[in-house]
Amino acid sequence: MPRGPPGFCVWMTGLPSSGKTTVGRALADRLAQRGWFAELLDGDEIRRGLSADLGYDRASREVHAGRVAYVAKVLARNGAIPIVALISPYRTSRAKARAEIGRFVEVYIDTPLAVCEARDVKGLYRRARAGEIHEMTGVDDPYEPPESPDIVVDAVRMSPAESADHIVRELDRLGWLADRPRAP
C-alpha cells in the first residue's frame, strides 16, 4: 500500500538527442531539492536491461514503451514521480502509456531535427545518413510529435536547467505538485 499521496509520471518525448535525459536529470534534482522522490527512467538505459531483447522496428519500440510505462505505473502508485526520458516516437504508444499510468503529464522536448543532429554525441544520425543503421527515428522512421502535450520545452532557447525550472513551474501551475510533501 502506498504511503502518502500517489505519484504521477512525467513522460518526456522528443527526437533522439533532443535533450530528454539531460533535462530529466535536472528535473529529478529540482524535485529532490523540494523534498520529492523522483526516479529517472532513461530509455537507453532500460534498453540495456529490461528491453535488451528488442530491436528498433515499430513493434519492438511499442513493446519497449509498454515496459517503461509499466515500471512508471508501479513507481507512481507507490508515491514516486517517475521521469520517463523516452523517444516514444508514436502517438499510439504514448496514449497507451497515459491510459495505463493514469496520472500522466506529457512533456514534449521540442528540438528541431537539425539541432538534434548537431548535438548527436553518439553519432547515430551520421551512421543513419550513411546507411549503417536503419529505422532511425527522424531519419527513416517517423517521429510523431504530440498533438496537445501538457508541457512544451523549447530546448533550443532554454538550457537544461532552464528547461527543468520551466517544467517545475508548469507542474506547479497545473496542480501536480500541490499535494506533494515539501522539504523543510
C-alpha positions, 0 to 999 in steps of 0.5 A: 500500500502506498504511503502518502499521496500517489505519484504521477509520471512525467513522460518526456518525448522528443527526437533522439538527442533532443535533450530528454535525459539531460533535462530529466536529470535536472528535473529529478534534482529540482524535485529532490531539492523540494523534498520529492522522490523522483526516479529517472527512467532513461530509455537507453538505459532500460534498453540495456536491461529490461528491453535488451531483447528488442530491436528498433522496428515499430513493434519492438519500440511499442513493446519497449514503451509498454515496459517503461510505462509499466515500471512508471505505473508501479513507481507512481502508485507507490508515491514516486514521480517517475521521469520517463526520458523516452523517444516514444516516437508514436502517438499510439504508444504514448496514449497507451502509456497515459491510459495505463499510468493514469496520472500522466503529464506529457512533456514534449522536448521540442528540438528541431531535427537539425539541432538534434543532429548537431548535438548527436554525441553518439553519432547515430544520425551520421551512421543513419545518413550513411546507411549503417543503421536503419529505422532511425527515428527522424531519419527513416522512421517517423517521429510523431510529435504530440498533438496537445502535450501538457508541457512544451520545452523549447530546448533550443532557447532554454538550457537544461536547467532552464528547461527543468525550472520551466517544467517545475513551474508548469507542474506547479501551475497545473496542480501536480505538485500541490499535494506533494510533501515539501522539504523543510 
